[in-house]
Amino acid sequence: MEVGREIYSGAMCISKKKEDKEEGRFNALFFGMLCLGFLWALGWAQKILWFY
């Protein structure tokens, strides 16, 4: 179930990134980094939950 949510949020991040590209490259980069950090945190949470 978690993986599906991860893919969905990733798709949302990509579409959001495309919208922000019109406003400015800095905004797109910021949201891209934010989404990557969020997905990275989700991945670590999954690893910890699977480990215990």
mmCIF file of the N, C-alpha and C atoms, coordinates in Angstrom:
data_MODEL
# 
_entry.id   MODEL 
# 
loop_
_atom_site.group_PDB 
_atom_site.id 
_atom_site.type_symbol 
_atom_site.label_atom_id 
_atom_site.label_alt_id 
_atom_site.label_comp_id 
_atom_site.label_asym_id 
_atom_site.label_entity_id 
_atom_site.label_seq_id 
_atom_site.pdbx_PDB_ins_code 
_atom_site.Cartn_x 
_atom_site.Cartn_y 
_atom_site.Cartn_z 
_atom_site.occupancy 
_atom_site.B_iso_or_equiv 
_atom_site.pdbx_formal_charge 
_atom_site.auth_seq_id 
_atom_site.auth_comp_id 
_atom_site.auth_asym_id 
_atom_site.auth_atom_id 
_atom_site.pdbx_PDB_model_num 
ATOM 1   N N  . MET A 1 1  ? 0.829  -1.205 0.000   1.00 0.00 ? 1  MET A N  1 
ATOM 2   C CA . MET A 1 1  ? 0.000  0.000  0.000   1.00 0.00 ? 1  MET A CA 1 
ATOM 3   C C  . MET A 1 1  ? 0.871  1.267  0.000   1.00 0.00 ? 1  MET A C  1 
ATOM 4   N N  . GLU A 1 2  ? 1.933  1.233  0.776   1.00 0.00 ? 2  GLU A N  1 
ATOM 5   C CA . GLU A 1 2  ? 2.826  2.393  0.875   1.00 0.00 ? 2  GLU A CA 1 
ATOM 6   C C  . GLU A 1 2  ? 3.463  2.731  -0.469  1.00 0.00 ? 2  GLU A C  1 
ATOM 7   N N  . VAL A 1 3  ? 3.831  1.690  -1.227  1.00 0.00 ? 3  VAL A N  1 
ATOM 8   C CA . VAL A 1 3  ? 4.487  1.915  -2.516  1.00 0.00 ? 3  VAL A CA 1 
ATOM 9   C C  . VAL A 1 3  ? 3.557  2.669  -3.463  1.00 0.00 ? 3  VAL A C  1 
ATOM 10  N N  . GLY A 1 4  ? 2.277  2.317  -3.463  1.00 0.00 ? 4  GLY A N  1 
ATOM 11  C CA . GLY A 1 4  ? 1.306  3.002  -4.311  1.00 0.00 ? 4  GLY A CA 1 
ATOM 12  C C  . GLY A 1 4  ? 1.216  4.480  -3.958  1.00 0.00 ? 4  GLY A C  1 
ATOM 13  N N  . ARG A 1 5  ? 1.232  4.778  -2.662  1.00 0.00 ? 5  ARG A N  1 
ATOM 14  C CA . ARG A 1 5  ? 1.176  6.165  -2.214  1.00 0.00 ? 5  ARG A CA 1 
ATOM 15  C C  . ARG A 1 5  ? 2.438  6.907  -2.648  1.00 0.00 ? 5  ARG A C  1 
ATOM 16  N N  . GLU A 1 6  ? 3.586  6.224  -2.586  1.00 0.00 ? 6  GLU A N  1 
ATOM 17  C CA . GLU A 1 6  ? 4.861  6.818  -2.984  1.00 0.00 ? 6  GLU A CA 1 
ATOM 18  C C  . GLU A 1 6  ? 4.839  7.192  -4.458  1.00 0.00 ? 6  GLU A C  1 
ATOM 19  N N  . ILE A 1 7  ? 4.359  6.277  -5.294  1.00 0.00 ? 7  ILE A N  1 
ATOM 20  C CA . ILE A 1 7  ? 4.286  6.526  -6.737  1.00 0.00 ? 7  ILE A CA 1 
ATOM 21  C C  . ILE A 1 7  ? 3.325  7.679  -7.017  1.00 0.00 ? 7  ILE A C  1 
ATOM 22  N N  . TYR A 1 8  ? 2.195  7.701  -6.319  1.00 0.00 ? 8  TYR A N  1 
ATOM 23  C CA . TYR A 1 8  ? 1.199  8.762  -6.515  1.00 0.00 ? 8  TYR A CA 1 
ATOM 24  C C  . TYR A 1 8  ? 1.783  10.125 -6.160  1.00 0.00 ? 8  TYR A C  1 
ATOM 25  N N  . SER A 1 9  ? 2.449  10.220 -5.002  1.00 0.00 ? 9  SER A N  1 
ATOM 26  C CA . SER A 1 9  ? 3.040  11.490 -4.584  1.00 0.00 ? 9  SER A CA 1 
ATOM 27  C C  . SER A 1 9  ? 4.156  11.887 -5.540  1.00 0.00 ? 9  SER A C  1 
ATOM 28  N N  . GLY A 1 10 ? 4.882  10.903 -6.067  1.00 0.00 ? 10 GLY A N  1 
ATOM 29  C CA . GLY A 1 10 ? 5.934  11.184 -7.041  1.00 0.00 ? 10 GLY A CA 1 
ATOM 30  C C  . GLY A 1 10 ? 5.352  11.783 -8.312  1.00 0.00 ? 10 GLY A C  1 
ATOM 31  N N  . ALA A 1 11 ? 4.216  11.227 -8.760  1.00 0.00 ? 11 ALA A N  1 
ATOM 32  C CA . ALA A 1 11 ? 3.552  11.747 -9.958  1.00 0.00 ? 11 ALA A CA 1 
ATOM 33  C C  . ALA A 1 11 ? 3.054  13.167 -9.712  1.00 0.00 ? 11 ALA A C  1 
ATOM 34  N N  . MET A 1 12 ? 2.529  13.423 -8.520  1.00 0.00 ? 12 MET A N  1 
ATOM 35  C CA . MET A 1 12 ? 2.074  14.761 -8.161  1.00 0.00 ? 12 MET A CA 1 
ATOM 36  C C  . MET A 1 12 ? 3.237  15.740 -8.189  1.00 0.00 ? 12 MET A C  1 
ATOM 37  N N  . CYS A 1 13 ? 4.395  15.308 -7.687  1.00 0.00 ? 13 CYS A N  1 
ATOM 38  C CA . CYS A 1 13 ? 5.583  16.156 -7.660  1.00 0.00 ? 13 CYS A CA 1 
ATOM 39  C C  . CYS A 1 13 ? 6.017  16.512 -9.072  1.00 0.00 ? 13 CYS A C  1 
ATOM 40  N N  . ILE A 1 14 ? 5.984  15.536 -9.973  1.00 0.00 ? 14 ILE A N  1 
ATOM 41  C CA . ILE A 1 14 ? 6.412  15.777 -11.354 1.00 0.00 ? 14 ILE A CA 1 
ATOM 42  C C  . ILE A 1 14 ? 5.485  16.782 -12.033 1.00 0.00 ? 14 ILE A C  1 
ATOM 43  N N  . SER A 1 15 ? 4.175  16.630 -11.855 1.00 0.00 ? 15 SER A N  1 
ATOM 44  C CA . SER A 1 15 ? 3.228  17.552 -12.480 1.00 0.00 ? 15 SER A CA 1 
ATOM 45  C C  . SER A 1 15 ? 3.370  18.949 -11.870 1.00 0.00 ? 15 SER A C  1 
ATOM 46  N N  . LYS A 1 16 ? 3.599  19.006 -10.562 1.00 0.00 ? 16 LYS A N  1 
ATOM 47  C CA . LYS A 1 16 ? 3.795  20.285 -9.887  1.00 0.00 ? 16 LYS A CA 1 
ATOM 48  C C  . LYS A 1 16 ? 5.057  20.961 -10.417 1.00 0.00 ? 16 LYS A C  1 
ATOM 49  N N  . LYS A 1 17 ? 6.107  20.165 -10.611 1.00 0.00 ? 17 LYS A N  1 
ATOM 50  C CA . LYS A 1 17 ? 7.373  20.676 -11.114 1.00 0.00 ? 17 LYS A CA 1 
ATOM 51  C C  . LYS A 1 17 ? 7.196  21.279 -12.508 1.00 0.00 ? 17 LYS A C  1 
ATOM 52  N N  . LYS A 1 18 ? 6.397  20.645 -13.352 1.00 0.00 ? 18 LYS A N  1 
ATOM 53  C CA . LYS A 1 18 ? 6.155  21.148 -14.706 1.00 0.00 ? 18 LYS A CA 1 
ATOM 54  C C  . LYS A 1 18 ? 5.421  22.488 -14.658 1.00 0.00 ? 18 LYS A C  1 
ATOM 55  N N  . GLU A 1 19 ? 4.465  22.632 -13.753 1.00 0.00 ? 19 GLU A N  1 
ATOM 56  C CA . GLU A 1 19 ? 3.726  23.889 -13.618 1.00 0.00 ? 19 GLU A CA 1 
ATOM 57  C C  . GLU A 1 19 ? 4.658  25.017 -13.193 1.00 0.00 ? 19 GLU A C  1 
ATOM 58  N N  . ASP A 1 20 ? 5.521  24.731 -12.240 1.00 0.00 ? 20 ASP A N  1 
ATOM 59  C CA . ASP A 1 20 ? 6.407  25.757 -11.702 1.00 0.00 ? 20 ASP A CA 1 
ATOM 60  C C  . ASP A 1 20 ? 7.504  26.158 -12.681 1.00 0.00 ? 20 ASP A C  1 
ATOM 61  N N  . LYS A 1 21 ? 7.769  25.307 -13.652 1.00 0.00 ? 21 LYS A N  1 
ATOM 62  C CA . LYS A 1 21 ? 8.818  25.615 -14.632 1.00 0.00 ? 21 LYS A CA 1 
ATOM 63  C C  . LYS A 1 21 ? 8.475  26.886 -15.406 1.00 0.00 ? 21 LYS A C  1 
ATOM 64  N N  . GLU A 1 22 ? 7.189  27.159 -15.586 1.00 0.00 ? 22 GLU A N  1 
ATOM 65  C CA . GLU A 1 22 ? 6.757  28.372 -16.282 1.00 0.00 ? 22 GLU A CA 1 
ATOM 66  C C  . GLU A 1 22 ? 7.064  29.610 -15.442 1.00 0.00 ? 22 GLU A C  1 
ATOM 67  N N  . GLU A 1 23 ? 6.909  29.501 -14.132 1.00 0.00 ? 23 GLU A N  1 
ATOM 68  C CA . GLU A 1 23 ? 7.170  30.634 -13.241 1.00 0.00 ? 23 GLU A CA 1 
ATOM 69  C C  . GLU A 1 23 ? 8.663  30.908 -13.134 1.00 0.00 ? 23 GLU A C  1 
ATOM 70  N N  . GLY A 1 24 ? 9.446  29.856 -13.025 1.00 0.00 ? 24 GLY A N  1 
ATOM 71  C CA . GLY A 1 24 ? 10.885 30.045 -12.901 1.00 0.00 ? 24 GLY A CA 1 
ATOM 72  C C  . GLY A 1 24 ? 11.589 28.752 -12.581 1.00 0.00 ? 24 GLY A C  1 
ATOM 73  N N  . ARG A 1 25 ? 12.831 28.659 -13.047 1.00 0.00 ? 25 ARG A N  1 
ATOM 74  C CA . ARG A 1 25 ? 13.583 27.420 -12.846 1.00 0.00 ? 25 ARG A CA 1 
ATOM 75  C C  . ARG A 1 25 ? 13.894 27.201 -11.373 1.00 0.00 ? 25 ARG A C  1 
ATOM 76  N N  . PHE A 1 26 ? 14.081 28.263 -10.606 1.00 0.00 ? 26 PHE A N  1 
ATOM 77  C CA . PHE A 1 26 ? 14.399 28.120 -9.187  1.00 0.00 ? 26 PHE A CA 1 
ATOM 78  C C  . PHE A 1 26 ? 13.258 27.448 -8.430  1.00 0.00 ? 26 PHE A C  1 
ATOM 79  N N  . ASN A 1 27 ? 12.025 27.861 -8.726  1.00 0.00 ? 27 ASN A N  1 
ATOM 80  C CA . ASN A 1 27 ? 10.852 27.255 -8.082  1.00 0.00 ? 27 ASN A CA 1 
ATOM 81  C C  . ASN A 1 27 ? 10.758 25.769 -8.401  1.00 0.00 ? 27 ASN A C  1 
ATOM 82  N N  . ALA A 1 28 ? 10.996 25.417 -9.668  1.00 0.00 ? 28 ALA A N  1 
ATOM 83  C CA . ALA A 1 28 ? 10.933 24.018 -10.088 1.00 0.00 ? 28 ALA A CA 1 
ATOM 84  C C  . ALA A 1 28 ? 11.996 23.205 -9.355  1.00 0.00 ? 28 ALA A C  1 
ATOM 85  N N  . LEU A 1 29 ? 13.181 23.770 -9.244  1.00 0.00 ? 29 LEU A N  1 
ATOM 86  C CA . LEU A 1 29 ? 14.276 23.080 -8.556  1.00 0.00 ? 29 LEU A CA 1 
ATOM 87  C C  . LEU A 1 29 ? 13.938 22.893 -7.082  1.00 0.00 ? 29 LEU A C  1 
ATOM 88  N N  . PHE A 1 30 ? 13.383 23.938 -6.465  1.00 0.00 ? 30 PHE A N  1 
ATOM 89  C CA . PHE A 1 30 ? 13.015 23.879 -5.048  1.00 0.00 ? 30 PHE A CA 1 
ATOM 90  C C  . PHE A 1 30 ? 11.977 22.789 -4.789  1.00 0.00 ? 30 PHE A C  1 
ATOM 91  N N  . PHE A 1 31 ? 10.928 22.760 -5.600  1.00 0.00 ? 31 PHE A N  1 
ATOM 92  C CA . PHE A 1 31 ? 9.888  21.746 -5.422  1.00 0.00 ? 31 PHE A CA 1 
ATOM 93  C C  . PHE A 1 31 ? 10.409 20.354 -5.731  1.00 0.00 ? 31 PHE A C  1 
ATOM 94  N N  . GLY A 1 32 ? 11.308 20.266 -6.712  1.00 0.00 ? 32 GLY A N  1 
ATOM 95  C CA . GLY A 1 32 ? 11.915 18.975 -7.040  1.00 0.00 ? 32 GLY A CA 1 
ATOM 96  C C  . GLY A 1 32 ? 12.707 18.427 -5.870  1.00 0.00 ? 32 GLY A C  1 
ATOM 97  N N  . MET A 1 33 ? 13.512 19.297 -5.242  1.00 0.00 ? 33 MET A N  1 
ATOM 98  C CA . MET A 1 33 ? 14.315 18.885 -4.094  1.00 0.00 ? 33 MET A CA 1 
ATOM 99  C C  . MET A 1 33 ? 13.409 18.514 -2.923  1.00 0.00 ? 33 MET A C  1 
ATOM 100 N N  . LEU A 1 34 ? 12.355 19.287 -2.732  1.00 0.00 ? 34 LEU A N  1 
ATOM 101 C CA . LEU A 1 34 ? 11.405 19.038 -1.645  1.00 0.00 ? 34 LEU A CA 1 
ATOM 102 C C  . LEU A 1 34 ? 10.751 17.665 -1.819  1.00 0.00 ? 34 LEU A C  1 
ATOM 103 N N  . CYS A 1 35 ? 10.329 17.360 -3.041  1.00 0.00 ? 35 CYS A N  1 
ATOM 104 C CA . CYS A 1 35 ? 9.687  16.074 -3.328  1.00 0.00 ? 35 CYS A CA 1 
ATOM 105 C C  . CYS A 1 35 ? 10.669 14.919 -3.176  1.00 0.00 ? 35 CYS A C  1 
ATOM 106 N N  . LEU A 1 36 ? 11.918 15.123 -3.638  1.00 0.00 ? 36 LEU A N  1 
ATOM 107 C CA . LEU A 1 36 ? 12.930 14.077 -3.496  1.00 0.00 ? 36 LEU A CA 1 
ATOM 108 C C  . LEU A 1 36 ? 13.177 13.789 -2.021  1.00 0.00 ? 36 LEU A C  1 
ATOM 109 N N  . GLY A 1 37 ? 13.259 14.840 -1.219  1.00 0.00 ? 37 GLY A N  1 
ATOM 110 C CA . GLY A 1 37 ? 13.465 14.672 0.222   1.00 0.00 ? 37 GLY A CA 1 
ATOM 111 C C  . GLY A 1 37 ? 12.300 13.926 0.861   1.00 0.00 ? 37 GLY A C  1 
ATOM 112 N N  . PHE A 1 38 ? 11.089 14.249 0.423   1.00 0.00 ? 38 PHE A N  1 
ATOM 113 C CA . PHE A 1 38 ? 9.889  13.604 0.955   1.00 0.00 ? 38 PHE A CA 1 
ATOM 114 C C  . PHE A 1 38 ? 9.871  12.116 0.611   1.00 0.00 ? 38 PHE A C  1 
ATOM 115 N N  . LEU A 1 39 ? 10.190 11.802 -0.651  1.00 0.00 ? 39 LEU A N  1 
ATOM 116 C CA . LEU A 1 39 ? 10.222 10.402 -1.081  1.00 0.00 ? 39 LEU A CA 1 
ATOM 117 C C  . LEU A 1 39 ? 11.341 9.645  -0.378  1.00 0.00 ? 39 LEU A C  1 
ATOM 118 N N  . TRP A 1 40 ? 12.479 10.314 -0.171  1.00 0.00 ? 40 TRP A N  1 
ATOM 119 C CA . TRP A 1 40 ? 13.614 9.697  0.529   1.00 0.00 ? 40 TRP A CA 1 
ATOM 120 C C  . TRP A 1 40 ? 13.218 9.351  1.962   1.00 0.00 ? 40 TRP A C  1 
ATOM 121 N N  . ALA A 1 41 ? 12.516 10.281 2.621   1.00 0.00 ? 41 ALA A N  1 
ATOM 122 C CA . ALA A 1 41 ? 12.056 10.048 3.995   1.00 0.00 ? 41 ALA A CA 1 
ATOM 123 C C  . ALA A 1 41 ? 11.061 8.884  4.037   1.00 0.00 ? 41 ALA A C  1 
ATOM 124 N N  . LEU A 1 42 ? 10.173 8.815  3.047   1.00 0.00 ? 42 LEU A N  1 
ATOM 125 C CA . LEU A 1 42 ? 9.209  7.708  2.976   1.00 0.00 ? 42 LEU A CA 1 
ATOM 126 C C  . LEU A 1 42 ? 9.930  6.379  2.811   1.00 0.00 ? 42 LEU A C  1 
ATOM 127 N N  . GLY A 1 43 ? 10.953 6.371  1.970   1.00 0.00 ? 43 GLY A N  1 
ATOM 128 C CA . GLY A 1 43 ? 11.735 5.156  1.749   1.00 0.00 ? 43 GLY A CA 1 
ATOM 129 C C  . GLY A 1 43 ? 12.402 4.685  3.028   1.00 0.00 ? 43 GLY A C  1 
ATOM 130 N N  . TRP A 1 44 ? 12.983 5.630  3.787   1.00 0.00 ? 44 TRP A N  1 
ATOM 131 C CA . TRP A 1 44 ? 13.631 5.270  5.048   1.00 0.00 ? 44 TRP A CA 1 
ATOM 132 C C  . TRP A 1 44 ? 12.611 4.768  6.063   1.00 0.00 ? 44 TRP A C  1 
ATOM 133 N N  . ALA A 1 45 ? 11.441 5.404  6.102   1.00 0.00 ? 45 ALA A N  1 
ATOM 134 C CA . ALA A 1 45 ? 10.388 4.964  7.025   1.00 0.00 ? 45 ALA A CA 1 
ATOM 135 C C  . ALA A 1 45 ? 9.973  3.529  6.696   1.00 0.00 ? 45 ALA A C  1 
ATOM 136 N N  . GLN A 1 46 ? 9.883  3.224  5.404   1.00 0.00 ? 46 GLN A N  1 
ATOM 137 C CA . GLN A 1 46 ? 9.537  1.864  4.976   1.00 0.00 ? 46 GLN A CA 1 
ATOM 138 C C  . GLN A 1 46 ? 10.606 0.873  5.429   1.00 0.00 ? 46 GLN A C  1 
ATOM 139 N N  . LYS A 1 47 ? 11.889 1.225  5.226   1.00 0.00 ? 47 LYS A N  1 
ATOM 140 C CA . LYS A 1 47 ? 12.982 0.334  5.611   1.00 0.00 ? 47 LYS A CA 1 
ATOM 141 C C  . LYS A 1 47 ? 12.954 0.056  7.107   1.00 0.00 ? 47 LYS A C  1 
ATOM 142 N N  . ILE A 1 48 ? 12.733 1.110  7.902   1.00 0.00 ? 48 ILE A N  1 
ATOM 143 C CA . ILE A 1 48 ? 12.703 0.958  9.363   1.00 0.00 ? 48 ILE A CA 1 
ATOM 144 C C  . ILE A 1 48 ? 11.525 0.073  9.777   1.00 0.00 ? 48 ILE A C  1 
ATOM 145 N N  . LEU A 1 49 ? 10.354 0.314  9.173   1.00 0.00 ? 49 LEU A N  1 
ATOM 146 C CA . LEU A 1 49 ? 9.172  -0.480 9.514   1.00 0.00 ? 49 LEU A CA 1 
ATOM 147 C C  . LEU A 1 49 ? 9.356  -1.943 9.121   1.00 0.00 ? 49 LEU A C  1 
ATOM 148 N N  . TRP A 1 50 ? 9.984  -2.177 7.967   1.00 0.00 ? 50 TRP A N  1 
ATOM 149 C CA . TRP A 1 50 ? 10.206 -3.553 7.520   1.00 0.00 ? 50 TRP A CA 1 
ATOM 150 C C  . TRP A 1 50 ? 11.246 -4.240 8.384   1.00 0.00 ? 50 TRP A C  1 
ATOM 151 N N  . PHE A 1 51 ? 12.204 -3.465 8.898   1.00 0.00 ? 51 PHE A N  1 
ATOM 152 C CA . PHE A 1 51 ? 13.286 -4.035 9.701   1.00 0.00 ? 51 PHE A CA 1 
ATOM 153 C C  . PHE A 1 51 ? 12.765 -4.545 11.038  1.00 0.00 ? 51 PHE A C  1 
ATOM 154 N N  . TYR A 1 52 ? 11.855 -3.777 11.654  1.00 0.00 ? 52 TYR A N  1 
ATOM 155 C CA . TYR A 1 52 ? 11.352 -4.168 12.977  1.00 0.00 ? 52 TYR A CA 1 
ATOM 156 C C  . TYR A 1 52 ? 10.198 -5.155 12.899  1.00 0.00 ? 52 TYR A C  1 
# 
